[in-house]
Amino acid sequence: MKEYKYDEESVNALIEWTKTASFPEQVMLSEAENIFDVKRYVQANLSDIAAHYPDEFYNPAITRLYQLKDKMEGKDNAE
């Protein structure tokens, strides 16, 4: 499993990426995760981060954005 960074600088860089990335309508993140509305998925995770960061309980919202970024950049196979 990949190690992701949850420090403020890394999370801010990830949030900035979401503002400039061009998202597909749908994406298959994994065998069990088929995202039908990627923009809504991103917005939901950003809302959790905005409301709760740096509460570690909400790190999965950050992880999901990292996984989406890896998928879109073709880095999702490097586990």
N, C-alpha and C positions, 0 to 999 in steps of 0.2 A: 504494500500500500504506500502511496506517495505521502511524503511529508509536506505539509503546507505551513506557511507562516501566518501567524495571527497578530503580529505586532501592528501598531497603528499605521506605520509607514507602508507596510505590505498591504494591509486592508484598504488603505486610501488609494494605493496604486490599482488594486483590483476594482474598486468602485469607479475610478477614472476610466479604466478599460471598458466598463459597461456603458459609459457615456458615449464612447466613440465606436464601439463595435457594431457591426452590421449583423443582426441576428436572423437566422432562418425562421420560418414560421414554426417548423417542427424539428426536433432532433432526438435521435435515439442515443441517450447517454450510456446506457448499458442494457444488458439483456432484460433487466427488470425495470428500467426507467425510460419510458418513451414520453417525452415532453411535447404536448400538442400545441401549447401556446407559449413559445419561448419568451416573448416580451413580458407576458404576465408572470411567468416563472421568475424571471430576473427581477421584476418589480417587487414581487412578494419577498424574495430573499433580501433585496436592498432595504425594504421596509423593516424587516426583522433586525437587520444590522443597525439601521439608523435608530431604532427604538431601544436596542438592548446592548450594543457594543459598549464596553468590552466584556460583558457577561459571557463566560465560557460556555454556558448552557446553550447559547445560540451560535456557537462555532460551526455547527452543521450548515447554517445558512451561508457562511463564508466558504466552507468546503464545497458546497453545491456550485457556487459561482466559479471556484477554481476548476472544478471538474468540467463545467461547461466551457470554460476558457481553453482547457487542455484539449477537449474534444474539437473545438473550432480551429485550434492551431495544429491539430494532428498529433498531439503529444499524449493522447489518452492510452496508447498502447504500451508506454514505457513504465510498467509497474514493477 
